[in-house]
Amino acid sequence: MKRHCLTLDLKNDPELIEAYENHHKQMWPEISKSIMDSGILSMQIFRWETRLFMIMETSDEFSFEKKAELDRNNSKVQEWEKLMWQYQEALPGAKPGEKWQLTKLIFNFNG
C-alpha cells in the first residue's frame, strides 16, 4: 500500500466553500466508483481555511498517469471536475489547468 498527500486551494468565499463541502457529502456514485476503480483504497480531504489536504492510500499498482487516463475517458468524472473547478483555485506555481499538487514527505515519525 502507498500513501500520497496532495494539496489545493479553494476560492476565498464562504458560500462557495460551503457548497464545495456539501458536494462532497453527497458525492455522485460514479465518482466513488472511479476512485475505487483506479486503485485508491481510501481518501480523506481536510480543510484549513481555504487550503485543502487530500490523503490517499492506494494499491501498490496505482499510478497517477493511469488515474488521469481513466478520468479523461469518463464523462461523469469530467463533469464532476468541471463543477469542482468552480470552487477550486490553483496553487501558486501550478501550471495552467493543474489542480491537486503532490506534496513531498519531509518528516515521518513512527513511535
C-alpha positions, -999 to +999 in steps of 0.1 A: +000+000+000+012+035-008+002+069+007+000+102-011-008+136+002-019+164-022-029+200-017-051+226-034-068+258-025-105+268-026-117+302-036-119+325-006-157+327-005-176+312+025-207+303+003-185+286-023-166+267+004-199+255+020-212+244-015-179+225-021-182+207+012-219+199+005-210+183-029-186+160-011-212+150+014-234+139-015-207+127-039-220+111-071-218+073-071-199+074-104-172+094-088-169+069-059-167+041-084-140+059-105-119+064-073-121+027-064-115+015-100-083+035-101-068+017-072-075+042-044-083+023-013-091+053+010-092+090+006-097+119+030-098+156+024-091+180+052-096+218+051-079+247+069-094+280+058-091+278+020-063+252+019-073+216+012-052+185+020-060+151+005-046+119+019-049+088-003-040+052+004-036+033-028-028-002-040+008-008-050-003-008-086-018+027-085-004+054-108-014+090-113-009+085-150-034+056-152-058+076-130-056+106-153-062+084-184-092+068-168-106+102-158-101+116-193-122+088-207-150+091-181-176+118-190-191+118-155-156+124-139-151+153-164-185+167-155-175+165-117-141+181-123-157+210-143-181+215-114-154+214-087-132+238-106-158+265-099-148+263-062-111+255-066-081+277-071-048+266-084-018+269-061+008+295-068+034+279-091+009+254-106+008+250-144-023+262-162-052+238-156-033+219-128-053+212-097-042+190-069-004+192-062+015+162-048+034+171-016+068+159-005+071+139+027+097+156+048+091+140+082+078+106+093+076+096+129+066+060+139+068+056+177 
